[in-house]
Amino acid sequence: MSASPSADSRDHGGGLDAARHRYGGARSDWLDLSTGINPVPYPTGDIPADAWTALPDKGALNALISAARKVWNVPEEAAVLATHGASAPIAAIPALMPAGRVDIPTPTYNEHAAAFVAQGWDVSQDSPDARVVVHPNNPTGRLWTAQDLTAPLTIIDESFCDVTPEASLIHTASHPGRIILKSFGKFWGLAGLRLGFAISSPDTIARLNDLTGPWAVSGPALHIGARALSDTAWADATRTRLATDAARLDSMMTARGANLVGGTTLFRLYEVDDAAAWQDRLARKHVWSRIFPYSKTYLRLGLPAPDRWSHLEGAL
């Protein structure tokens, strides 16, 4: 069996403290474009005082689940589990069946592979017992189809799919062995809230619920999540803004010799001559970007907040 990856091998965006240690500057000096998080988050608004002081109540949880079912058009036959970010079900899913072989098409982010390996699975394309597709993929933006979902256990990670809701495979959620994952933090820009969802058949959701435990979602997250998921006007306006800003970023980067090779409107993937050198040059101007251990030419950038475009332009 494969050895369990160390925490350091699970490379992610972020890591701004390490960048500051190397390049200097206060956090406020930095423009962090290493993640794919919406830089204009949903306004949290007022939160009831007892959301902080009482255990999360069933009524607030039901309101959140109802909003999730509506915004994502969840099939009536499927069940929805609210979780502590998408990372919680990612860690739990490999325990749903005996360890075997899992196919995780690459390149993609490595949290799924780490979770399966930690539970004794082998990552292999040969006659897999499970398959994970990230839809749209991170970092390439690739979209998958129902014809790609052939393994007995298939996980569809739609953490970035809210920018392209028409591409969602949610209509397959009730199929046997099918699990859809949703992340709230990316599109709604509130990653620190730690809210995610697993959508699958009722028996699978019941087993995941047992694995993730009670009160997986905080009281404030229940209230903010339900409000945000119900605000379709905000979502529509946000998709329009993200598309405009992604095109603006593409124009800036291609004018400086980068080639657009993929991404979504939350992050863009460019091919450059030397990704590490690009990251270093940007970091010296306090702009943090994302490079990958499997590619010397891939550079990924998130979108700047509306008042930070001049910082990026100056760094470029």
ZIHUUR-V428534 format. One record per residue. N is the residue number from 0. RES is the residue in one small letter. OMEGA is omega in degrees with one decimal (none if undefined). D_FIRST is the distance of its C-alpha to the first C-alpha in Angstrom with 2 decimals. Layout:
# ZIHUUR-V428534
<<N RES OMEGA D_FIRST> <N RES OMEGA D_FIRST>>
This chain:
# ZIHUUR-V428534
<<0 m 178.4 0.00> <1 s 176.1 3.77> <2 a 179.3 6.45> <3 s 179.5 9.06> <4 p 174.4 11.99> <5 s 178.2 15.20> <6 a -178.3 18.27> <7 d -177.9 19.83> <8 s 179.6 17.30> <9 r -174.9 18.34> <10 d -179.2 21.50> <11 h 164.7 24.30> <12 g -177.2 27.98> <13 g -178.9 30.26> <14 g -175.6 30.05> <15 l 179.1 33.81> <16 d 177.9 34.27> <17 a 177.3 32.39> <18 a 178.6 34.54> <19 r 179.7 37.64> <20 h -177.9 36.80> <21 r -171.1 36.69> <22 y 178.2 39.48> <23 g 177.3 41.63> <24 g 173.9 43.46> <25 a 179.7 43.53> <26 r -178.1 41.25> <27 s 178.1 44.32> <28 d -169.4 44.74> <29 w 170.4 41.44> <30 l -175.4 40.70> <31 d 178.1 37.02> <32 l -175.0 36.00> <33 s 179.7 32.28> <34 t 177.2 31.51> <35 g -176.4 32.42> <36 i 178.0 34.48> <37 n -177.4 38.00> <38 p 176.4 40.37> <39 v -171.9 43.06> <40 p 174.7 41.63> <41 y -179.9 43.08> <42 p -174.1 45.90> <43 t 178.1 44.86> <44 g -179.2 48.48> <45 d 178.7 49.68> <46 i 179.8 47.28> <47 p -177.0 48.80> <48 a -176.7 49.10> <49 d 173.6 47.55> <50 a 178.8 44.34> <51 w -168.7 43.76> <52 t -178.1 45.11> <53 a 172.2 44.12> <54 l -179.3 40.87> <55 p -174.5 40.03> <56 d -174.6 42.21> <57 k -178.9 41.57> <58 g 178.9 44.29> <59 a 177.9 42.78> <60 l 179.4 39.35> <61 n 178.2 41.02> <62 a 178.0 42.90> <63 l -179.5 39.74> <64 i 179.2 38.03> <65 s 178.6 41.27> <66 a 179.4 41.45> <67 a -180.0 37.85> <68 r -176.6 38.57> <69 k -174.3 41.71> <70 v -177.7 40.56> <71 w 179.8 37.50> <72 n -178.4 39.24> <73 v 178.6 36.62> <74 p -178.0 37.19> <75 e -176.6 39.08> <76 e -178.0 36.52> <77 a 177.1 33.67> <78 a -176.7 33.16> <79 v 176.0 32.65> <80 l 173.6 30.83> <81 a -171.9 31.84> <82 t 178.2 29.15> <83 h -174.1 28.85> <84 g 176.0 28.15> <85 a -177.6 25.64> <86 s -178.8 22.94> <87 a 176.4 23.26> <88 p 176.9 22.34> <89 i -179.9 19.59> <90 a -174.0 17.92> <91 a -171.9 18.84> <92 i -178.7 18.21> <93 p 179.2 14.47> <94 a -177.7 15.72> <95 l 179.9 18.22> <96 m -179.6 16.27> <97 p -178.0 13.45> <98 a 178.5 9.94> <99 g 179.1 9.61> <100 r 179.0 9.95> <101 v 177.0 12.07> <102 d 178.4 14.52> <103 i -176.5 16.03> <104 p -178.6 18.83> <105 t 0.7 19.51> <106 p 173.7 21.32> <107 t -179.8 21.19> <108 y -161.9 20.75> <109 n -178.2 17.29> <110 e 179.3 17.55> <111 h 179.5 16.09> <112 a 180.0 12.83> <113 a -179.5 12.71> <114 a 179.7 13.55> <115 f 179.7 10.97> <116 v 179.0 8.02> <117 a 178.7 10.03> <118 q 173.8 10.06> <119 g 179.7 6.46> <120 w 169.4 6.88> <121 d 174.2 5.93> <122 v -173.3 9.15> <123 s 176.5 11.00> <124 q -174.5 14.70> <125 d 177.3 14.61> <126 s -174.1 16.07> <127 p 173.5 14.54> <128 d 179.8 14.97> <129 a 176.5 15.79> <130 r 176.0 17.38> <131 v 171.2 18.67> <132 v 177.3 21.88> <133 v -164.2 23.79> <134 h -4.4 27.44> <135 p -172.8 29.18> <136 n 174.0 26.35> <137 n 22.7 26.09> <138 p -168.0 27.24> <139 t -177.0 28.57> <140 g -178.6 30.31> <141 r 174.5 29.21> <142 l -178.4 30.22> <143 w 178.6 28.49> <144 t 179.3 30.27> <145 a 179.8 29.95> <146 q 178.9 29.15> <147 d -170.8 25.80> <148 l -170.4 24.70> <149 t -176.7 23.49> <150 a 177.7 20.14> <151 p 172.5 20.52> <152 l -179.1 19.54> <153 t 179.0 20.93> <154 i 178.2 21.33> <155 i -177.6 24.25> <156 d -178.7 24.54> <157 e -177.8 28.30> <158 s -178.7 28.58> <159 f -171.4 30.98> <160 c -178.6 32.62> <161 d 172.9 35.73> <162 v 177.9 37.29> <163 t -173.7 37.19> <164 p -180.0 37.55> <165 e -179.8 38.83> <166 a -175.3 35.41> <167 s 175.1 33.64> <168 l -176.6 31.74> <169 i -178.7 32.72> <170 h 178.6 34.65> <171 t -169.3 31.44> <172 a -176.7 30.32> <173 s 178.7 31.43> <174 h 179.1 29.64> <175 p 177.8 27.16> <176 g -177.2 23.61> <177 r 176.7 24.97> <178 i 175.2 24.71> <179 i 176.2 26.80> <180 l 176.7 26.35> <181 k 175.7 29.39> <182 s 177.6 29.99> <183 f -169.7 33.48> <184 g -173.4 33.33> <185 k -174.8 33.20> <186 f -178.7 36.23> <187 w 169.6 38.27> <188 g -176.7 37.54> <189 l -175.9 36.82> <190 a -179.6 33.24> <191 g 178.2 34.23> <192 l 179.1 35.16> <193 r 179.8 31.48> <194 l 176.8 32.04> <195 g -176.9 29.88> <196 f 168.3 29.74> <197 a -176.5 27.54> <198 i -175.1 29.43> <199 s 176.3 28.47> <200 s -177.2 29.82> <201 p -178.7 31.39> <202 d 177.6 28.97> <203 t 178.5 25.91> <204 i 177.6 27.87> <205 a 179.8 28.85> <206 r 176.3 25.28> <207 l 178.2 24.44> <208 n 177.6 27.67> <209 d -177.4 26.64> <210 l -177.1 23.39> <211 t 172.6 25.27> <212 g -177.2 28.26> <213 p 175.3 32.03> <214 w -178.1 33.92> <215 a -177.2 31.05> <216 v -177.7 33.71> <217 s 177.8 36.55> <218 g 177.3 40.19> <219 p 179.9 41.03> <220 a 177.8 38.10> <221 l -177.1 39.33> <222 h -179.1 42.82> <223 i -179.0 41.99> <224 g -179.7 39.40> <225 a 179.8 41.82> <226 r -176.6 44.60> <227 a -178.5 42.61> <228 l -179.8 41.10> <229 s -174.3 44.63> <230 d -176.1 46.19> <231 t 178.3 46.04> <232 a 177.9 48.79> <233 w -178.7 46.74> <234 a -179.8 43.71> <235 d 179.7 45.90> <236 a -179.7 47.56> <237 t 178.4 44.26> <238 r 178.5 42.87> <239 t -179.8 46.10> <240 r -179.0 45.95> <241 l 179.6 42.31> <242 a 178.6 43.15> <243 t -178.0 46.19> <244 d 177.5 44.39> <245 a 177.7 41.50> <246 a 178.3 44.17> <247 r 178.9 45.90> <248 l 178.0 42.79> <249 d -179.5 42.18> <250 s 179.5 45.79> <251 m -175.2 45.52> <252 m -178.9 42.36> <253 t 176.4 43.38> <254 a -179.3 46.76> <255 r 170.8 45.02> <256 g 178.4 43.07> <257 a 176.0 39.79> <258 n 174.9 38.59> <259 l -179.9 37.42> <260 v 178.5 34.25> <261 g 178.5 33.08> <262 g 174.6 32.66> <263 t 177.3 34.46> <264 t 172.0 37.67> <265 l 176.4 35.77> <266 f -178.7 34.20> <267 r 179.8 34.93> <268 l -178.2 32.77> <269 y 170.4 34.72> <270 e -178.3 34.20> <271 v -176.7 36.01> <272 d -176.8 36.58> <273 d -173.3 34.60> <274 a -179.2 32.77> <275 a 178.6 32.43> <276 a 176.0 36.15> <277 w 179.5 37.04> <278 q 179.8 35.09> <279 d -179.7 36.88> <280 r 179.1 40.29> <281 l -177.7 39.88> <282 a 177.7 38.66> <283 r 173.7 41.77> <284 k 176.9 43.69> <285 h 169.1 41.50> <286 v -176.6 39.65> <287 w -176.5 35.89> <288 s -177.9 33.82> <289 r 170.2 30.19> <290 i -168.7 28.46> <291 f -177.6 24.90> <292 p -177.0 22.49> <293 y -178.6 21.93> <294 s 176.1 25.68> <295 k -173.7 28.70> <296 t -178.8 31.15> <297 y 174.8 30.05> <298 l -179.6 32.07> <299 r 178.8 31.97> <300 l 167.4 34.91> <301 g -177.9 35.74> <302 l 174.4 39.38> <303 p 168.8 41.93> <304 a -174.9 44.01> <305 p -177.4 47.51> <306 d -176.2 49.11> <307 r -178.5 46.58> <308 w -178.3 46.95> <309 s 177.0 49.44> <310 h 179.3 46.93> <311 l -178.3 44.49> <312 e 178.0 47.35> <313 g 179.9 48.56> <314 a -179.8 45.15> <315 l none 44.89>>
